[in-house]
Amino acid sequence: MKKILVISSSLRAKSNSQILAESFAKGAGEAGHEVETVSLRGKDLKFCQGCLGCVKTGKCTIKDDAPEIVKKMHDADIIAFATPIYYYGMCGQMKTLLDRANPLYGSGYRFTDIYMLSCAAENEPRVPERALAGLGGWIDCFDRARLAGSVFAGGVTEPDEIAGHPALKTAYELGKGIR
């Protein structure tokens, strides 16, 4: 059994990327894994100030919700990030969280696999390629982690528009297939 953390970064209630995250979590849960989903909606996440206090102490000096989420990331075996795609990249909330995850480096974090679940209004074939190219670079920053799987839902703009989209089944199967 793996400990899986699903982080949904959209701030919109019932967002398409949130629904994609729920589908992944359902599959992983049905496969017998311990799954926790964290939504960044409603969280207090301040920007990294570049003080490097975390390098010295292993903890972020900013008092908000990020350190608790980063602790969950540290303790997870697998992390799945769900994000809307804006301008071929992750949303700002996810980037802010990743900047604040700096205390993970050199900490002996457990996760080795990262899954990327993303949605965008555009449905052109180049969107997922360009988005994953932009998102993939930060995964390389985690020296023991790899992109284990990804799913992209294109052409979705309105809340719940993802219902019936093939990406939901793919996200579920990714979660269900974790061994």
N, C-alpha and C positions, 0 to 999 in steps of 0.2 A: 504494500500500500504506500502510495506517495502522498506527500503533503503539497497540495496545489493551491497557489494564490492567484486569483484572477483579479486584475486591476482594471476597472472601467473608468476611462478618463473623460467621457463626455459630461458636460454640465447640464444637458437637456434631459428632463424626465422622459422616460420611455423612449430613449434614443435608439436608433438602429444599432449602433455599436454596443450599447448596453444589452440589447436583445441578443446580439451575436455572442456576447460574453456569457449570458445566461444559458444559451444553447451549449456552448463549450463546457460550462460548469456542470450542466445536467449530464452530459455524456461522461465526464470524468467521475462524477458522483455515482452514476450507475455502474461504472467499471470498478467501483469499490474503493475509490480514493477519498481522502479527506480533502474537501474543497472549501475554501473561504473566498468570498467575493467582497472586494472593497471598491466602493464607488468614490471618486474624487468629488462628486457633486456634494456641496455643503461642507466640504473640508476647508480648513484654514491652511493654505499653503503659500508661504512667503517665498520670494525669490532668494536663491543662494547669493550671499554677499561676497563670496570669494575670500573669506577671512582665513581659510585653511585651518581653522580650529579643529575641524574633524580629522585632519591628518595627524595632529598632535594627540588628540584625546580619543579618537574613534567614535566621537559623538558630535552631532551638529549642535551648534550653540544657539540656534534660533528656536524659540519656544512656540511651536504650532503643531499641526497634526502630522507633519512629515516624518519625524523620528519614529513614531509608532508604526507607520506604514513601512518605513525602511526596515524596522526590526522584523516585521512580518515577511518582507522580501528576503532578509538574511536567513530566516528559519525555514523557508519554503524549499522543497525539492525541485519544483517546477513553477515558473511564472508565466501567466498569459496576460498580455496587455491588449486591451481593446480601446481603439481610438478612432475618432473620425479623422479623415484625411483633409487637411486644409493646405492648399498650395503645395501639394505633393509631399507633405510631411505630417508628422504627428501633431496633435493639437497642443496648444501652449501649456495646458494643465499637466499633460504627460511629460513634456519637456521639463517643466519646473520640478516635478517629482524626481525625474532622473538626475537633474542637476543636484538635488538635495540628497540623492542616494550615494554621494561621494564617500560617506563613512563605510560603505560596503567594501571598497577596495582594500585589499590586504587584511580583511576581517575573517576569512575562513567561511564565507557564505556557502550555503549548501547547494543552491540551485545550479543545475547544469544545462537544463533545457528551457528555452524561451519560446513562447508561441505568440504570434502577432495576428490579431483579429482587427480588421479595419473596414471602414465604410466610406464611400465618397459619393457626391452627387454625380460626378462624371462616370461614364461607363465605357470610355475609350480603352482599347487594349493597352495603351502606354501608361495608363494611370497606375495599375498595380506594380508594374516594373519600376517606374520612377519613384513611387512611394516606398517600395521595399528597399530600393537603392539608398534612399535618404534615411530610412529607419535602420537599415542593416549596419551602418557604420557604428552606431552606439552599442550594438550588441557585441561587437568586437572588443569593446572596452572591458567587458567582463571576461577575463582570461580563461575561465573554466566553463563558459557557457557558449551555447550555439543556438542558432535559430532552428528549432526542431520542426516547426510547421507554421504555415500561415494561411489565412483565408481573407479574401477581399470581396466585399459586396459593393458593386458599382451601380450607379443609377438610382440611388435612394436619397431622398431629401426630406420627406415628411416623416414625422414620428410614426412608428409602426409600419412604415412602407416596406420594411424588410420581410414582413410576413409572407411566406411562400417563396421567398428568394432561395435559390439553391445553396447559397452560402451558409444558411442556417443548418442545413443537413451536414455540410462539410465541417462546420465548427463542432457540431455534435459528435461527428465521427472522429475528429481529431482528439477531442476529449476522451471519448470512449476507447480510443486506440492506445492510450498511454499505458505503458507496461512498467 
